[in-house]
Amino acid sequence: MPEAIRSLIIEPDPDTARHVYILGRQTGAVDIRWKSDSVAEGMEIVRKFRPDMAIVGVNGDPAASIAPLAAEFPGLYILALASSADAEHALQAMRAGAHDLLQKPVREVDLRIAAEKVLKARARKEPSERRGKIVTVFSNKGGNGTTTIAANLADALVSHHGKRVVLVDLVLAHGDVTMFFNANPTYTILDLARNTQKADPEYLQSLLVQHSSGVHILADPPRIEDAEQISAEQVKDMLSALRATFDLVIVDTPHQFDEKTLTALEMSDTIFLVTLLNLPSLKNTQRSIELFARLGFLDERVKLVLSRYLPNEEISRESIEGIMNLPIFHTVPNDYPTVLSSINRGKLLSEIAPGKEVTASFRHMAELLAGPGIPKEAPKRKRGFMEKVFRPERSPA
């Protein structure tokens, strides 16, 4: 079943808005996530959350409601909602930038037909039918190990699951991903942001750094000020292009709720919310959870991860789950010396400490995310001289 269309309704009449919301739930094709009484407020919602469709009530002149949205958001599918469906009214709505028009009271069959048109339009825009998963690693407090988790999880998914993985450094002003891989990129996220229309697999292959582990890297831009040249809309286009080529897109994010980070979080199939087992970090994590709830994406996508974990009698796992109202998805054990050595040498944990517990924890995390890994073939034992003499290999019959 196709993914429901993430939609905003701009309609001052609460009864009409509720009716459309119920119809969307009944069809299973339209997910009314946001509601606004005015076009101005609705435009702020579109800027922040980038819905797929806006259902806009038009009264009188359709251009007053439709034209501002169509001008600023050319990729937004706009469905006009009007009391009249006569030809002249529909033509005015289309000229203003609407893609289609629904008449009040809306019927389920009409909303379903409109949803099918949106899905077809979206399919034409996507680079391919392939749709990978976006996994965002986030903490609103620095020093919690988000980049360590993103890098080593990406490695485990490639090495033990055979996945095609790209790691995106969305910490645009001061990213560290390339240091973890000791990589020197020729091109960066800024180049992709400027050329998303070219982003077919061949172009991406020429743009990304591929580490010896098999992980592809989309590096942060070369200069701090370059971060301002990348917009939330470009982040959305880049992640869409990458998920069309890779099995998994791992996104390392800054410790702040800016529009670019919110775009990545909104597009994510999984959000790893990372915290430490101390009160300041837990307090900040709880505030993130509260904001997620207000923004409308505190659901099964959000997974709580404890970083640098040591069992603590003062703060138990059970008490954390109770306070956060979230189960702990995974714990990364505390092995600071090994992790620091890995970072300073520009090598992954699997390269310098394959047998360590902290390295194994990322293999386990990858299994929780992607299922069982690919079994490794046992190395073939070399036959000794006496075995070769007295037990020669038989040729197949």
N, C-alpha and C positions, 0 to 999 in steps of 0.2 A: 504494500500500500504506500502511495507517495506521501512524503512528509507534508503535514498540514501547512497551509500558507499563513505565515506570520503577518497579522493584519492589524491596522489601526482603523478605528471608526471615529469620524469627526461628525457629530450629530448632536444638536442641542436638546432634542427631545429624548428623554431617558427611556421612554417606553419603546420607541423605535430602535434605539441602540440595544436595549435588552433583547428585543425580538430578533434582531440580526445575530446577536451573540448566541442565542439559543439555537437558531437555525444552523449557525456555523458548527456548533457542537454536534448537532444531529447529523449533519453531512459528514463530519469527520475530516473535511477538507479545508476548512477555514478556521484558524485559531485567532480569535479576537483577543489580542494580548493588551491592547492599549485603547483608551477611550478619551476623547477630548470634546469640549463644547465649542471650541473656536478653532479657526484655521491657524491663527498665530501660535496657539499652544500646540496644535497638531504638528506644525512645522518643527517646533523644538523637539518633539518626540521623534520625528523622522531623522533629524540631525543626530540625535543621540543613539537611537536603537536600530535604524535602517530596516524598517519592516519591508516585507515583499509587496504588500498591497495597502492602499488607503481607500476606505469606503467613505465617501464625502457627501454629506447632505447638502443639497443645493436648493436654495429658496430664492425665487426671483431670477437674478442674473447669475448663471452658472460660472461665468468668467471670474467673478469675485472670489469664489471658493476654490475653483480648480486651477486657474492660471498661475497663482503664486507657487503652488506645489509642483506643477508641471515644469515651470521655468527653473526652479532650483534643483529638482530631483528628477532628471530625465529618465532614470532607470526605474522609477517607482511606478507600479501598475496602479492606475487611478480608476476607481469604480464610482461613478456618480450615482447618487441616491436622490430621486426626485418624486414629487407627488404626481407629476405628469410625465407621460412617456410619448407625447406627440412628437412628430418628426422635427418640428422647428426647435423644440426644447432639446432634443437629443443632438441635433446638429450644433447648437450653441455649446453644449457640453463637450462635444468632440473637438470643436475648434479651439476651445479653451485648453485642451490637453487630456481630457478623459479618454480612457480606452473603451469604456462600455458604460451603459446606463441601466440602472435597476429602478423599477417603479415601486413606490410604497402602496400598500404593505407588501414587503418582500415575500416571495414564495420560495420554499426550499428548492424547488426544481430550478428556479432562475439563479439562485445563489450557487447551486452545484454547477450549472453550465458556465457561470462566470469563473468559478474556481478552475474548471478544466481549461479555460482559455488562458488563465494565468500560468498554469503548469506547462502548457504548450509554449507560451512565450518564454518562460524561464528555461525550458529545455533548449530552445533555439539559442539562447544567450550563453549557456554553459559550454566550455571548451570541449567537453566530451561527456559521454554517459557515465563515466567512472566517477564515483563519489567516495573519497576517502574520509577518514575521521579526523576531526580537529581536537587536539588535546592541549589545553592551556594550563600551565603551571603558574600559580599566582600566590603571592603573600603581600599584604599591605604593610609589612614591616621588613626592612632590610636585614640581611644576615641570617636568614632562615634556611638558606641552602637551595633556593629555587633553581638556580642555574646548574648546580651539581646534580639535582634530581633530573632536570630536563635533559642534560647531556648524557648521563649514564643510563637513563631509561631509554633514550633513543638508541644507544649502542646495544642494549639488551634486546630491543625489539628487532633490530637488524640481525644481530649475531645468533640469537636463539629462536627467532620466529620467522626469519627470512622475509621480513616486511621491507617495503620501500618506504623510507622515512626521511623527512626533511625537518630540520630544526631551524625555527625562525627566531632570530634575535629581535624582539620588539622593544628592547630597552634601547631606544634609538639614540639617546644622548650619551650613554656610557655603557654599552653592552660588553659582555665578557665572554660570549660563547666561543669566539675564535681562539681565545687564550686557552680554553679547556681542550681544544683540539690541536693547538699549535698550528693554526691555519693562517695563511696570508692571502686573503681574497683579492682577486682582481676587480670583481664587481660586487655590489652590495644591494641591500634592500632598496636603496634610492634608485638604482638603475631599473629594478623591476617595477617600482612605483611609477616611473615615467614611461614604461613600455608594457603595461599589462595587456594591451590589445595584441601584442605579439606573443603572448605567453603560452605557446604550444610546448609540448614536451621537449622538442629539439632546442628551442630557445632557452628553456629553463635549464637544460643540461649544460648549456654553454655559460650560463650565468652563475650557477651554484658551485660551491666548493664541495667536492666529494672527498671525505676523509678515508684513510685506509681501512677503517672499520666498516665502511659502506654507508655511513650516515652522510646525507647531503646537508649543507649549511647555507642558510641565507643570512649573511652577515649584517651587522649594524653599519650605518653610514660612516664615512671616514672622519667627518668633522661634527662637533657638537651642534653647531648651528644648522646642520643639514636636517636635524630631526624636525624642524619646523616646516620643512618643505613637503612632508608626507602627511596626508590627510586621513581621516577616518574612512572616507569613501575609498581611498586607494588601498588601505589595509583590507577592507572588505573584498575588493577586486583581487588583491594578491592572494589572500587565503582561499578564495574561490578557485583561482587558477591552480594553486598548489594542490588542493584537495582533489582536483580533477586528474592529477598525474600521480600522486603518491597515495600509498595505503594509509599513512598516518602523517599528520602535520603537527609537530610538537611546537608549542609557542611559549617562549620564555618572555615574561612580561615585567614591566616596571612595577614598583611598589606604590602605585597611585591609581586613582580611578579617573583617568583622562578619557577622552572620547575614543582614542585608538585602542586602549585597553578594554574599554567597555564593548567595543565592536568585536574584539577577539573573544571575549567572554560570552557575548550573545551568540556568536556563531559556533561555539564549542559544543562538541558531543560529550566531552568529559572535561570537568574543571577540577584540577588538583589544588585544593586550598591547603597551603603548607603552614604549619605552626611549630613552635617549640614548646617543650613542657616547662614553661615558666609563666608566671602570672602576667607580666607585661605583654608577652606574645599572645597568650590566650585571650587577653582582653581585646587586643587589636583584631584577632581572628573573629571573636564574637561580634565585633562591630561590622566586619566584612559580611558575616552571615546575615546580620540584620539588614544591611544595605541590599544584599542579594535578594532578600525577601521583598523589600520595597520595590526593587526594579523588576521583579517578576520572573527571575530565573533561579530561585532556590528550589531545586527539584532533584531528581535522581542523578542529574549530571554532576552535582557537586560532591566531591569525595574528599574527606578530611585525611591529611597525611601528617604524621608526627615526624619531624626531622630531628637528627641527632638525639635519638631516643635512648634514655636510660630509665629503667623502672624507678619510680619515685613514690615513697610511702606517703608523702604529704599530699600529692596530687595523683590519684589513681586514674587509670584509663576509664573506668566506669563513671567517675565523677566528671571527667571531660565530656564524655558522650552525653551525660545528663545535662550539663550546662549548655553545650552547643546544640543539643537536640539533633546530633548527627553521629552516626557510627564512625569509628575510626577505620578507614579503609586500609591503611598500611602504615607501618613504622619503619623508618630508616635508622639503624642502630648508630650510636655515637662512636665514631672512630676518627676523631679529628686529625691525628697525626697522618694517617693514611690518606685521607681526603686532601689535606693541605699539601702533602707531597705530590699527589696527583695533579693538583692545580698548578703548583709551582713548576712542575716538569712538563706541563702541557700534554699530559697523557691521561687516558681514561683509566678508571679503576680496574677494568678487565685487563689492561695492559701491564699494570704494575703490581696488582694484588688480586689475581683471579681467585685465590682460595679464601680470601677474607670474607667475614660475615657481611660486611657492608656491601661488598660487591654482589654477593648472593642475594641480598635484599632487593637489588634492582632486577635481577632475573625473576624473582618472585613477583615483584610489582608488575613486570611485563606480562607474566602469566595471568595475573588478576585482570589485567586490561585486555589481553588478546587471546587468552586461552592457552592450552598446553603448547610448549615449544616444539621445534622440530628435533626428533631424536638424533643424537650425534652417533655416527658410526664409530664403533670401536676400532682403534688403530690395529692394523694387521701385524701380528707378531712375526718377526723375522725368524726364519728357520736356521738352526745351527748347522755346522758342517756335518756332524754325525747323522743328523736327521736327513740331510740331503742325500747322504750315501746309502743309509739303510732304509729310508722311507721316501723314495723319490715320488714327486707329484705325478699322479696319474692323469693322462690326457683324457678328455671327455670321450665317452663312447660314441 
